[in-house]
Amino acid sequence: MKLQDKKVAVVGGGPGGLTLAKLLQLKGVNVTVYERDSNKEVRQQGATLDLHEESGLEALRRANLMNEFKASFRPDAGRLRVLDEQAIIKMDEHELQDKDQEDRPEIDRAPLRDILINALHEDTIVWDSQFISMVKQDHGWLLHFKNGKSFYADLVIAADGANSKIRPYLTDIKPIYSGVTIVEGNIYEAEKNTPKLWEITKGGKVFALGNGQSIILSAKGEGSLSFYTGCKVPENWTQESGIDFNNKQQVFDWFKVAFSYWSEKWHELFASNEMWFMPRPQYHFPLDQTWTTLSNLTMLGDAAHRMPPYAGEGVNQAMQDAFELAENLTCDHFPDIQTAISNYERQMQARAAAVTKDTLQNTEILHAEDGLDNLLAMFTERR
């Protein structure tokens, strides 16, 4: 086996990195995951995840984790309500008796992460390991972390997300701003702190569109409500707006002005102090990106192909990266590690380009002036 007696470092303990670690361990590979979170109990923000048959679910099948997934996924969490800016329901999947809930089953981020963590060998994950830098050593890399520790690896896989600090060691290709910035938030104990919107969400998802803007709500099994606001603003709006995004009142004041055409019912998002939020400008990489393959470094997930969330592909592409990379590294089809990585990267780049193109089309369609009509038409065509 090409990785026999090799040390593999996966930097980043998200779904993609953890899936890769599990699949490599199944093949007997010596793999360590370095994760910046202090421990496994750190809260997982963000919306629920819908796993797709050919990617996320396929990765779990290959990892022998489908039973664990079936015990933790949330039936009906994918049922969607489409609303206008006045919070009037325009489409309601809760009323559809024939909707197949198993085609893209939903699971919260924390349970998915727990499934993957618990499937790994004990001590696979080194917590509190925020990557700082690395230098070439022998045929591999010496990785340095913020906690002052350093570790050697023969092969490094960057799974450290959209703002990857490892990606620049592989390519200087910069991301492109999509034109849309999201303010992501999470409201804890939502039934108490935002009862009307919690009721509207009905345990599933809400897409609300109007005036070239979007609000997406997602109910989570532990009782919190995540939300994304989407607006077309300049790339540097977050820095130039003067908003202190650690100050709820300032963010609320912005929201009331930016979403002034929207019903005040949406103001309930900011009714409680039991919340967290962060601005996230949405970027993507060029569709034709490529780079020179190395024998000791590659990447997966958002580090390789970040994109806006408007196709639900982020986690699925990361998990597909994981099983394709694991297969290339452990099969007998390639004479060496570099050739195996090259094959993986070329396939991944082509696949990600197609998905990114579709995602950017969705981003534009949803944030057009007639975004609501566009979305309703998309659902009509699928039926």
C-alpha positions in Angstrom: 0.0 0.0 0.0 1.3 3.4 -1.0 0.6 4.9 2.5 2.2 2.0 4.4 4.5 3.4 7.2 3.4 6.9 6.3 2.0 9.5 8.7 -1.1 11.3 7.3 -2.3 14.6 8.8 -5.8 15.8 8.2 -6.1 19.5 9.2 -9.7 20.3 10.1 -12.3 18.2 11.9 -15.4 19.0 9.8 -17.4 16.4 8.0 -15.0 16.1 5.1 -11.9 15.7 7.2 -13.5 13.3 9.6 -15.0 11.2 6.8 -11.6 10.9 5.2 -9.9 9.9 8.4 -12.5 7.1 9.0 -12.1 5.8 5.4 -8.3 5.8 5.7 -8.4 4.0 9.0 -10.6 1.3 7.5 -7.6 0.7 5.1 -5.1 0.6 8.0 -3.6 4.1 7.4 -1.9 5.9 10.2 -4.0 9.2 10.2 -4.3 12.0 12.7 -6.8 14.8 12.6 -5.8 18.3 13.9 -8.8 20.3 14.9 -8.8 23.9 16.3 -11.9 23.5 18.5 -10.9 23.0 22.1 -13.0 19.8 22.5 -15.9 17.9 20.9 -18.5 19.7 22.9 -18.1 23.0 21.1 -21.4 24.3 19.7 -21.9 23.6 16.0 -23.5 26.6 14.3 -25.2 26.6 10.9 -28.3 25.1 9.3 -29.2 21.4 9.1 -27.5 19.4 6.4 -29.3 17.4 3.6 -27.1 14.5 2.5 -27.3 13.5 -1.2 -27.4 9.9 -2.4 -24.3 10.1 -4.6 -22.1 12.0 -2.3 -22.8 12.5 1.5 -24.8 9.3 1.8 -22.4 7.3 -0.3 -19.6 8.4 1.9 -21.4 7.1 5.0 -22.1 3.8 3.3 -18.4 3.4 2.5 -17.6 4.2 6.1 -20.1 1.6 7.4 -22.1 4.3 9.3 -25.5 4.2 7.7 -27.1 2.6 10.8 -25.8 5.4 13.0 -27.0 7.9 10.5 -30.5 6.4 10.3 -30.7 6.6 14.1 -29.9 10.3 14.1 -31.3 11.9 11.0 -34.5 14.0 11.2 -37.5 13.0 9.1 -39.5 16.0 7.9 -36.6 18.4 8.7 -36.3 19.0 5.0 -39.9 20.0 4.4 -39.9 23.5 3.1 -42.1 26.5 3.3 -41.6 29.4 0.8 -42.7 32.8 2.0 -42.7 36.3 0.6 -41.3 39.3 2.5 -44.6 39.8 4.3 -44.3 36.3 5.7 -47.2 35.0 3.6 -46.8 31.3 2.7 -46.6 30.7 -1.0 -45.7 27.1 -1.0 -45.9 24.5 1.8 -44.3 21.0 1.5 -45.9 20.1 4.8 -49.1 19.8 2.9 -47.6 17.3 0.4 -48.5 13.8 1.4 -46.3 12.2 -1.3 -43.1 14.1 -0.7 -40.3 11.5 -0.4 -38.4 12.4 2.7 -35.6 9.9 2.1 -34.2 11.4 -1.1 -32.1 14.0 0.7 -32.5 13.2 4.4 -31.5 15.9 6.9 -29.3 15.7 9.9 -28.0 18.4 12.2 -24.3 19.2 12.1 -23.5 18.2 15.7 -25.0 14.7 15.5 -23.3 14.1 12.1 -20.0 15.2 13.6 -20.5 13.0 16.7 -21.2 10.0 14.4 -17.9 10.5 12.6 -15.9 11.3 15.8 -17.2 8.2 17.6 -16.3 6.0 14.6 -12.6 7.0 14.8 -9.9 5.3 16.8 -9.4 6.8 20.2 -7.0 9.8 20.2 -7.2 10.2 16.4 -8.2 13.8 16.9 -5.8 16.3 18.5 -8.0 19.0 19.8 -7.0 22.7 20.4 -4.8 22.5 17.3 -5.1 25.7 15.3 -2.8 25.5 12.3 -0.3 28.4 12.0 2.3 27.3 9.5 4.3 24.4 8.1 7.7 23.9 6.6 9.1 21.2 4.4 10.9 18.4 6.2 12.3 15.3 4.7 9.7 14.2 2.2 6.8 15.7 4.1 5.9 18.7 6.3 6.5 19.8 9.9 3.2 21.5 11.0 3.1 24.2 13.6 0.1 25.0 15.8 -1.0 27.9 17.9 -0.7 25.8 21.1 3.0 25.7 20.5 3.2 22.1 19.4 4.6 20.8 16.1 4.0 17.5 14.4 5.5 15.8 11.3 3.4 14.3 8.5 4.4 12.6 5.3 1.1 13.7 3.7 -1.0 16.6 4.7 -4.7 17.0 3.6 -6.1 20.5 4.0 -9.7 20.2 5.3 -9.6 23.5 7.1 -12.5 25.2 5.4 -13.3 28.2 3.2 -10.5 30.4 4.8 -7.9 27.6 4.6 -4.5 28.6 5.8 -3.0 25.6 4.1 -4.4 26.2 0.6 -1.7 28.9 -0.2 1.0 26.2 0.1 -0.6 24.6 -2.9 -1.9 27.4 -5.0 -2.2 31.2 -5.1 -5.6 31.2 -6.9 -7.8 33.7 -5.0 -11.5 33.4 -4.5 -14.0 35.6 -6.3 -16.8 37.5 -4.5 -20.3 36.3 -5.5 -22.0 39.6 -5.0 -24.0 38.3 -2.0 -23.1 38.6 1.7 -24.9 36.5 4.4 -25.4 37.4 8.0 -25.6 34.0 9.6 -27.3 33.7 13.0 -28.4 31.1 15.5 -31.1 31.6 18.1 -31.0 29.2 21.1 -34.2 27.9 22.7 -36.1 29.3 19.7 -39.5 28.1 20.8 -39.2 30.5 23.7 -37.1 33.2 22.2 -38.6 33.5 18.7 -42.0 31.6 19.0 -43.8 32.9 15.9 -40.9 32.2 13.5 -40.3 28.9 15.2 -44.0 28.0 14.5 -43.7 29.1 10.9 -40.7 26.9 10.4 -42.6 24.0 11.7 -39.5 21.8 12.4 -38.3 22.2 8.8 -37.0 25.0 6.6 -38.2 28.4 5.4 -37.1 30.2 2.3 -38.4 33.8 2.3 -37.6 36.0 -0.7 -38.4 39.6 -1.7 -36.8 42.8 -2.9 -33.7 40.9 -4.2 -33.1 39.6 -0.7 -33.4 36.3 1.2 -34.0 35.0 4.7 -33.5 31.2 5.2 -34.6 29.6 8.5 -33.7 26.1 9.6 -35.1 24.4 12.8 -32.6 22.1 14.5 -33.4 19.1 16.7 -31.9 20.6 19.9 -34.3 23.5 19.7 -32.3 26.3 18.1 -33.2 28.1 14.9 -30.5 29.1 12.4 -30.9 31.9 9.9 -29.2 33.3 6.9 -29.9 36.8 5.5 -28.8 37.3 2.0 -28.2 40.7 0.4 -26.4 42.1 -2.6 -23.8 44.4 -1.2 -20.2 45.4 -2.1 -17.4 43.0 -1.3 -16.0 45.1 1.5 -19.4 45.9 3.1 -18.6 44.0 6.3 -15.6 46.2 7.0 -17.0 49.5 5.6 -20.5 49.3 7.0 -19.3 50.5 10.5 -21.4 47.8 12.1 -20.0 46.1 15.2 -21.2 42.5 14.5 -20.6 41.7 18.2 -23.3 44.2 19.0 -26.8 42.8 18.6 -28.5 46.2 18.6 -26.3 47.5 15.8 -27.0 44.5 13.7 -30.7 44.8 14.4 -30.6 48.5 13.4 -29.0 47.6 10.1 -31.6 44.8 9.5 -34.5 47.2 10.1 -33.1 49.5 7.4 -31.8 46.9 4.9 -35.0 44.9 5.2 -37.4 47.8 5.5 -39.7 46.4 2.8 -40.1 43.3 4.8 -42.8 42.7 7.5 -41.9 43.5 11.1 -42.7 39.9 11.8 -39.1 39.2 10.8 -37.8 41.5 13.6 -38.4 38.6 16.0 -35.1 37.2 14.9 -33.5 39.8 17.1 -36.0 39.7 20.0 -33.7 37.7 22.3 -30.1 38.0 23.6 -29.8 34.2 23.3 -28.2 34.3 19.9 -25.0 34.3 17.9 -24.4 35.8 14.5 -21.6 36.5 12.0 -21.3 38.2 8.6 -20.1 35.9 5.8 -19.3 37.3 2.3 -19.9 34.6 -0.1 -17.0 33.6 -2.4 -16.2 31.0 -5.0 -13.1 29.8 -6.8 -12.7 30.2 -10.6 -14.5 27.4 -12.5 -11.3 26.6 -14.4 -9.0 26.5 -11.4 -6.2 24.0 -11.4 -2.8 23.7 -9.7 0.4 21.6 -9.9 -0.1 18.3 -8.0 2.3 17.7 -5.1 3.3 14.3 -3.6 2.7 15.4 0.0 -0.2 17.8 0.0 -3.7 18.1 -1.2 -7.0 19.5 -0.1 -10.7 18.8 0.1 -14.0 20.5 0.8 -14.3 24.3 1.1 -10.5 24.7 1.1 -10.6 23.4 -2.5 -13.9 24.7 -3.8 -15.7 27.1 -1.6 -19.1 28.3 -2.8 -22.3 29.9 -1.6 -24.8 27.6 0.2 -27.7 28.0 -2.3 -27.6 24.5 -3.6 -26.9 22.5 -0.4 -23.7 21.1 -1.9 -21.0 22.1 0.5 -20.9 19.2 2.9 -21.9 16.8 0.2 -19.0 17.8 -2.0 -16.6 17.6 0.9 -17.7 14.1 1.8 -17.5 13.0 -1.8 -14.0 14.5 -2.0 -13.2 12.3 1.1 -14.2 9.0 -0.4 -12.7 9.7 -3.8 -9.4 10.8 -2.2 -9.4 7.8 0.1 -10.0 5.4 -2.8 -7.3 6.9 -4.9 -4.7 6.8 -2.1 -5.5 3.2 -1.1 -6.2 1.4 -4.3 -3.6 -0.4 -6.5 -4.3 1.5 -9.7 -1.6 4.1 -9.3 2.2 3.6 -9.0 2.7 6.3 -6.4 1.1 8.9 -4.1 1.5 11.8 -6.5 -0.2 10.1 -9.3 -3.0 9.0 -7.1 -3.5 12.6 -5.8 -3.3 14.0 -9.4 -6.1 11.7 -10.5 -8.2 12.8 -7.5 -7.6 16.5 -8.0 -8.5 16.4 -11.7 -11.8 14.6 -11.0 -12.5 16.8 -8.0 -11.8 20.1 -9.9 -14.1 19.1 -12.8 -16.9 18.0 -10.5 -16.6 21.1 -8.3 -16.6 23.4 -11.3 -20.0 22.0 -12.5 -21.5 22.2 -9.0 -20.1 25.8 -8.5 -21.7 26.9 -11.8 -25.1 25.6 -10.7 -24.7 27.1 -7.3 -23.9 30.6 -8.7 -26.9 30.3 -11.0 -29.1 29.6 -8.0 -27.5 32.5 -6.0 -28.4 34.9 -8.8 -31.9 33.5 -9.3 -32.8 33.7 -5.7 -31.5 37.3 -5.3 -33.0 38.7 -8.4 -35.9 41.2 -8.0 -38.3 38.3 -9.1 -36.5 35.8 -6.9 -39.7 34.5 -5.3 -41.3 33.8 -8.7 -38.1 32.1 -9.8 -38.0 29.8 -6.8 -41.6 28.8 -7.1 -41.1 28.1 -10.8 -38.1 25.9 -10.0 -40.2 23.8 -7.6 -43.0 23.5 -10.1 -40.6 22.2 -12.8 -39.3 19.5 -10.4 -42.8 18.1 -9.7 
